[in-house]
Amino acid sequence: MMNSSSDDILPTGVPRRAEPSAGSCGGAAIRVAGLDVSRGGTPVLRDVSMTVPRGAVVGLLGPSGCGKTTLMRAIVGVQAIASGSVTVLDRPAGDRGLRGRIGYVTQRLSVYPDLSVRDNVSYFAALSGVGSGRVDLVIDQVGLGELSRRRVGALSGGEANRASLACALVGDPEVLVLDEPTVGLDPMTREDLWERFRALSDAGRALLISSHVMDEALRCDGLVLMRRGRVLAALTPGELLARTGEETPDRAFLTLIRSGQEGEGR
Ligand SMILES: Nc1ncnc2c1ncn2[C@@H]1O[C@H](COP(=O)(O)OP(=O)(O)OP(=O)(O)O)[C@@H](O)[C@H]1O
């Protein structure tokens, strides 16, 4: 039986490190309830409910086309929704008051190819009103220190992705929504970035990170597993392995899908 009630949807264990201290304004940075979205007249998200606690890294996993990007677009407020609710930092998604408080890195490059890494990040710093003090810091954090003067158009795909990430990080947003940020990266760079994500969550930021790479699931505090526009399960990596009896997340995901299909009588 998959999670469906809103009481179920916080992966157990996730809020523990993310629970607000007394007096703070609530544990969930992102709260999605009963979300339905259609694109091009076709339903692509159906009754999606999930939360991302403050101070946690939640992995959004599922096969290509299952609706991960659409869910992220709804969370950052650029996707029309049919029904349900999406709340970020206690405000409706897309609210003007959220500007600068959410960082979003899309799969497509959202930086200017004709500008250098440094100029791109400086531009985003100016947009966020943070000044230039953090520019070199975030460029170093994504491992582009030596390439900061190079035009983004002359970077490799993975380097350009990291330039996008630096632009999202420079405003020090409270919520980060990252659509496959590690795609095309070598294992060492991937490792560095996950350390960075962990440091951000330790500092209280909420991160929702989509990935095709199931092994990255083990690095997350909580997982939202999607299939065909629905949330198949929301749970911790440990729960995923324990529930399925599998040793690796990709096998566990397949086992969950199969058990779901049996439940559907297919
Ligand atoms: N502009 C659009 N018009 C119509 N359908 C769309 C549009 N964009 C996406 N879709 C469809 O919506 C569904 C969900 O797409 P989405 O991009 O959210 O999936 P995803 O899980 O992020 O996929 P991937 O992992 O391949 O990036 C897919 O079936 C896709 O074909």
The ligand as a MOL file (V3000), in Angstrom:
LIG
                    3D

  0  0  0     0  0            999 V3000
M  V30 BEGIN CTAB
M  V30 COUNTS 31 33 0 0 0
M  V30 BEGIN ATOM
M  V30 1 N 4.9480 21.0060 -22.9100 0
M  V30 2 C 4.3980 19.8050 -22.8260 0
M  V30 3 N 3.2400 19.4890 -23.4420 0
M  V30 4 C 2.6870 18.2740 -23.3470 0
M  V30 5 N 3.2230 17.2740 -22.6010 0
M  V30 6 C 4.3530 17.5320 -21.9630 0
M  V30 7 C 5.0100 18.7920 -22.0240 0
M  V30 8 N 6.1250 18.7280 -21.2710 0
M  V30 9 C 6.1660 17.4870 -20.7630 0
M  V30 10 N 5.1170 16.7650 -21.1720 0
M  V30 11 C 4.8090 15.3780 -20.8320 0
M  V30 12 O 4.5750 15.3330 -19.4340 0
M  V30 13 C 5.0680 14.1150 -18.8850 0
M  V30 14 C 5.9830 14.4360 -17.7150 0
M  V30 15 O 7.1390 15.1290 -18.2150 0
M  V30 16 P 8.2870 15.5880 -17.2340 0
M  V30 17 O 9.2480 16.4040 -18.0420 0
M  V30 18 O 7.6890 16.2030 -16.0380 0
M  V30 19 O 8.9320 14.1800 -16.8430 0
M  V30 20 P 10.3110 13.8530 -16.1070 0
M  V30 21 O 9.9890 12.7860 -15.1130 0
M  V30 22 O 10.9400 15.0900 -15.6100 0
M  V30 23 O 11.1600 13.2470 -17.3000 0
M  V30 24 P 12.7660 13.2070 -17.5220 0
M  V30 25 O 13.3200 12.3820 -16.4000 0
M  V30 26 O 12.8900 12.5370 -18.8650 0
M  V30 27 O 13.2500 14.6220 -17.5340 0
M  V30 28 C 5.7610 13.3770 -20.0170 0
M  V30 29 O 4.8760 12.3950 -20.5010 0
M  V30 30 C 5.9920 14.4550 -21.0550 0
M  V30 31 O 5.9600 13.9050 -22.3710 0
M  V30 END ATOM
M  V30 BEGIN BOND
M  V30 1 1 1 2
M  V30 2 1 2 3
M  V30 3 2 2 7
M  V30 4 2 3 4
M  V30 5 1 4 5
M  V30 6 2 5 6
M  V30 7 1 6 7
M  V30 8 1 6 10
M  V30 9 1 7 8
M  V30 10 2 8 9
M  V30 11 1 9 10
M  V30 12 1 10 11
M  V30 13 1 11 12
M  V30 14 1 11 30
M  V30 15 1 12 13
M  V30 16 1 13 14
M  V30 17 1 13 28
M  V30 18 1 14 15
M  V30 19 1 15 16
M  V30 20 2 16 17
M  V30 21 1 16 18
M  V30 22 1 16 19
M  V30 23 1 19 20
M  V30 24 2 20 21
M  V30 25 1 20 22
M  V30 26 1 20 23
M  V30 27 1 23 24
M  V30 28 2 24 25
M  V30 29 1 24 26
M  V30 30 1 24 27
M  V30 31 1 28 29
M  V30 32 1 28 30
M  V30 33 1 30 31
M  V30 END BOND
M  V30 END CTAB
M  END
